[in-house]
Amino acid sequence: MRGNVIDMAVGVIIGGAFGKIVSSLVADVVMPAIGIFVGGVNFKELKWVIKDAVYSADGKELTAAATLNYGNFLQSTFDFIIIAFAIFLFIKFMANLSKKKEEAPEPPAPSKEETLLAEIRDLLKEKR
């Protein structure tokens, strides 16, 4: 039981670190490339203004604008999908590695001498 708990703890730690790496890949490499293909859009800046900000006469902001930040949601959704896919591939790769380790080669077939000796042994056991 202890070994399984330790394996699980190591998996959680590695998964967290791996998630950060893939998040950085998505945020810093993939999303800017997608933004270029859709016309130079930065997804985190996409929002829908529900109510504009209210300013005083001297230009101070009295009330902040009410916005629906759907771009941030899109960014998080892309992050999740890519991270989930990357972790799926990583786990599948690790499962294949462990499966190969578990598959032991079959022992070679006994030689003719070994087979003959085994038959002699069995006949001697039967006579007793």
C-alpha positions as a Python dict, from the first residue, in 0.01 Angstrom:
ca = {
    (1, 'M'): (0, 0, 0),
    (2, 'R'): (283, 241, 86),
    (3, 'G'): (441, 197, -256),
    (4, 'N'): (115, 290, -431),
    (5, 'V'): (75, 603, -219),
    (6, 'I'): (432, 711, -294),
    (7, 'D'): (382, 642, -666),
    (8, 'M'): (64, 848, -659),
    (9, 'A'): (234, 1137, -478),
    (10, 'V'): (519, 1136, -729),
    (11, 'G'): (263, 1131, -1011),
    (12, 'V'): (78, 1430, -868),
    (13, 'I'): (399, 1630, -830),
    (14, 'I'): (521, 1544, -1178),
    (15, 'G'): (175, 1611, -1320),
    (16, 'G'): (169, 1957, -1162),
    (17, 'A'): (510, 2044, -1299),
    (18, 'F'): (421, 1898, -1639),
    (19, 'G'): (97, 2099, -1636),
    (20, 'K'): (293, 2420, -1581),
    (21, 'I'): (525, 2338, -1870),
    (22, 'V'): (235, 2268, -2105),
    (23, 'S'): (50, 2582, -1983),
    (24, 'S'): (354, 2788, -2070),
    (25, 'L'): (376, 2619, -2409),
    (26, 'V'): (12, 2699, -2478),
    (27, 'A'): (20, 3057, -2349),
    (28, 'D'): (358, 3154, -2493),
    (29, 'V'): (381, 2954, -2818),
    (30, 'V'): (50, 2808, -2936),
    (31, 'M'): (-193, 3092, -2861),
    (32, 'P'): (19, 3369, -3020),
    (33, 'A'): (46, 3153, -3333),
    (34, 'I'): (-332, 3100, -3337),
    (35, 'G'): (-376, 3474, -3279),
    (36, 'I'): (-169, 3549, -3588),
    (37, 'F'): (-381, 3314, -3800),
    (38, 'V'): (-705, 3480, -3687),
    (39, 'G'): (-584, 3832, -3755),
    (40, 'G'): (-347, 3925, -3472),
    (41, 'V'): (-600, 3879, -3193),
    (42, 'N'): (-478, 3842, -2833),
    (43, 'F'): (-737, 3612, -2678),
    (44, 'K'): (-693, 3745, -2325),
    (45, 'E'): (-801, 4092, -2440),
    (46, 'L'): (-1130, 3974, -2594),
    (47, 'K'): (-1424, 4099, -2388),
    (48, 'W'): (-1775, 4223, -2421),
    (49, 'V'): (-1852, 4547, -2236),
    (50, 'I'): (-2188, 4516, -2061),
    (51, 'K'): (-2175, 4857, -1895),
    (52, 'D'): (-1920, 5129, -1966),
    (53, 'A'): (-1706, 5280, -1691),
    (54, 'V'): (-1828, 5600, -1527),
    (55, 'Y'): (-1577, 5885, -1505),
    (56, 'S'): (-1586, 6208, -1306),
    (57, 'A'): (-1535, 6553, -1459),
    (58, 'D'): (-1163, 6549, -1376),
    (59, 'G'): (-1115, 6207, -1548),
    (60, 'K'): (-1107, 5979, -1244),
    (61, 'E'): (-1282, 5646, -1282),
    (62, 'L'): (-1577, 5634, -1043),
    (63, 'T'): (-1718, 5296, -1145),
    (64, 'A'): (-1529, 5028, -1332),
    (65, 'A'): (-1671, 4888, -1654),
    (66, 'A'): (-1870, 4567, -1629),
    (67, 'T'): (-1722, 4326, -1884),
    (68, 'L'): (-1767, 3966, -1990),
    (69, 'N'): (-1413, 3835, -2047),
    (70, 'Y'): (-1483, 3554, -2293),
    (71, 'G'): (-1128, 3571, -2434),
    (72, 'N'): (-985, 3462, -2101),
    (73, 'F'): (-1235, 3176, -2099),
    (74, 'L'): (-1125, 3071, -2449),
    (75, 'Q'): (-760, 3084, -2339),
    (76, 'S'): (-834, 2865, -2035),
    (77, 'T'): (-1033, 2621, -2247),
    (78, 'F'): (-748, 2585, -2498),
    (79, 'D'): (-505, 2541, -2208),
    (80, 'F'): (-716, 2264, -2059),
    (81, 'I'): (-764, 2077, -2386),
    (82, 'I'): (-396, 2085, -2477),
    (83, 'I'): (-280, 1999, -2123),
    (84, 'A'): (-528, 1711, -2099),
    (85, 'F'): (-414, 1576, -2437),
    (86, 'A'): (-45, 1608, -2345),
    (87, 'I'): (-96, 1432, -2009),
    (88, 'F'): (-300, 1161, -2184),
    (89, 'L'): (-13, 1099, -2427),
    (90, 'F'): (239, 1100, -2141),
    (91, 'I'): (38, 846, -1938),
    (92, 'K'): (-13, 628, -2246),
    (93, 'F'): (364, 638, -2312),
    (94, 'M'): (441, 543, -1949),
    (95, 'A'): (186, 257, -1964),
    (96, 'N'): (351, 123, -2277),
    (97, 'L'): (691, 139, -2106),
    (98, 'S'): (567, -50, -1801),
    (99, 'K'): (391, -308, -2021),
    (100, 'K'): (717, -376, -2206),
    (101, 'K'): (898, -420, -1875),
    (102, 'E'): (638, -668, -1750),
    (103, 'E'): (652, -882, -2064),
    (104, 'A'): (928, -1129, -1990),
    (105, 'P'): (1060, -1331, -2279),
    (106, 'E'): (944, -1691, -2288),
    (107, 'P'): (1205, -1941, -2178),
    (108, 'P'): (1356, -2136, -2464),
    (109, 'A'): (1212, -2477, -2538),
    (110, 'P'): (1397, -2761, -2363),
    (111, 'S'): (1657, -2943, -2568),
    (112, 'K'): (1613, -3304, -2677),
    (113, 'E'): (1844, -3420, -2396),
    (114, 'E'): (1644, -3234, -2131),
    (115, 'T'): (1317, -3375, -2267),
    (116, 'L'): (1460, -3730, -2268),
    (117, 'L'): (1592, -3690, -1913),
    (118, 'A'): (1255, -3558, -1795),
    (119, 'E'): (1081, -3862, -1946),
    (120, 'I'): (1329, -4098, -1776),
    (121, 'R'): (1271, -3918, -1445),
    (122, 'D'): (894, -3949, -1481),
    (123, 'L'): (922, -4323, -1564),
    (124, 'L'): (1140, -4382, -1258),
    (125, 'K'): (887, -4201, -1039),
    (126, 'E'): (608, -4422, -1175),
    (127, 'K'): (802, -4744, -1096),
    (128, 'R'): (839, -4650, -734),
}
